[in-house]
Amino acid sequence: MTDLVKLEQRQSLKEKPDQSSLTFGEVFTDYMLSFEYTEGQGWHDLKIVPYAPIEISPAAQSVHYGQSVFEGLKAYKHNGEVVLFRPEENFKRINVSLERLKMPRIDEDLLLEGLKQLVDVDRDWVPEGEGQSLYIRPVVFATEGILGVAPSKNYRLLIILSPSGSYYGGDSLRPTKIYVEDEYVRAVRGGVGFAKVAGNYAASLLAQANANALGFDQVLWLDGVEQKYVEEVGSMNIFFVINGKVVTPSLNGSILPGITRKTVLALAETLGYEVEERRVSIDELFEHYEKGELEEVFGTGTAAVISPVGELQFKDKKMVINNGETGKITQALYDNYTGIQSGKLDDPHNWRLVVPHYER
Ligand SMILES: Cc1ncc(COP(=O)(O)O)c(C=O)c1O
């Protein structure tokens, strides 16, 4: 029998939100997972505790020097069961991120067991509506209260849970408007672009806000050296359908290796599409567009799922993709991906993991 992770009970449970009006990431469940690291002792005190504010030193290394990494995944409810989707991939990636910031690795199996037990305790919070899920946010941050740029001696991991609706609000297949960023860059090779580190997102906010002010949903980043090659969107990897072929930028060290990207590449092959991972320049995209060969564009990410792009603006040039409508291949990938996730379709790759009912 699996060891039970210690549970510190709440005095009373919180009121659950109205499921018909769920937004993204605003409401949190009753409990969170907590794990601590102390130099010399390693990771210790894995427990499920009430979701509540935490105390942190004003000198904590994460606050000053940004030693903080995170993950994002989802749990779904289908036919009464709660299911996680490829969670082991997220814990593999969190270790890649931790290593890049000189933070201590965590036992992936232990973390997955802790997550399953946390989600079991909070299973009544998993929403069941179309496009809804329990968003899962693991975060690890330095807690040592000492100034001076050096790796912290102490860390904390938390996993918090948020019942959520669609990322862009309303219809998850609403085609988005994307601004191709030509001034700022997100990441460079040799930097931290391939890791899910907090600072990457802080560095993206100014460009994102500028794009929002111009009426765009997100920014498409170009490479950090020549600003010529397409990398990824704010929180999604990017795909193009060119002459019927599914094309995405190859992982070059500055792009986040998305788990949805990996899943969609596998699904596209299964569905019989030709798939290509390679360098894609913005000029090449315009050339295909002029010839009518850029048939579809979509982003992939845990939060946004598979999100069609209806418009791409680069400097003073604009591409309207597929008349601003969701394309056939985008739709087919979306239907298959969400079908497997929710349990409506078979899962030949064993991507779904049913959360057990633990006896407490
Ligand atoms: C910068 C960035 N790129 C891509 C992705 C997509 O990754 P995944 O499919 O693992 O959610 C995300 C979201 O996590 C992201 O933040």
The ligand as a Tripos MOL2 file, in Angstrom:
@<TRIPOS>MOLECULE
LIG
   16    16     1     0     0
SMALL
NO_CHARGES

@<TRIPOS>ATOM
      1 C1          6.8400   30.1840  -22.8380 C.3       1 LIG1
      2 C2          5.9770   28.9890  -22.9920 C.ar      1 LIG1
      3 N1          6.0390   28.2910  -24.1360 N.ar      1 LIG1
      4 C3          5.2910   27.1760  -24.3370 C.ar      1 LIG1
      5 C4          4.4280   26.7230  -23.3590 C.ar      1 LIG1
      6 C5          3.6440   25.4710  -23.5880 C.3       1 LIG1
      7 O1          4.1320   24.4330  -22.7710 O.3       1 LIG1
      8 P1          3.1840   23.2460  -22.3130 P.3       1 LIG1
      9 O2          2.5970   22.6730  -23.5280 O.co2     1 LIG1
     10 O3          4.0910   22.3040  -21.5990 O.co2     1 LIG1
     11 O4          2.1660   23.8330  -21.4180 O.co2     1 LIG1
     12 C6          4.3110   27.4370  -22.1620 C.ar      1 LIG1
     13 C7          3.3790   27.0000  -21.1110 C.2       1 LIG1
     14 O5          3.7410   26.3030  -20.2230 O.2       1 LIG1
     15 C8          5.1070   28.5820  -21.9670 C.ar      1 LIG1
     16 O6          5.0300   29.2750  -20.8210 O.3       1 LIG1
@<TRIPOS>BOND
     1     1     2 1
     2     2     3 ar
     3     2    15 ar
     4     3     4 ar
     5     4     5 ar
     6     5     6 1
     7     5    12 ar
     8     6     7 1
     9     7     8 1
    10     8     9 2
    11     8    10 1
    12     8    11 1
    13    12    13 1
    14    12    15 ar
    15    13    14 2
    16    15    16 1
@<TRIPOS>SUBSTRUCTURE
     1 LIG1         1 GROUP 0 **** ****
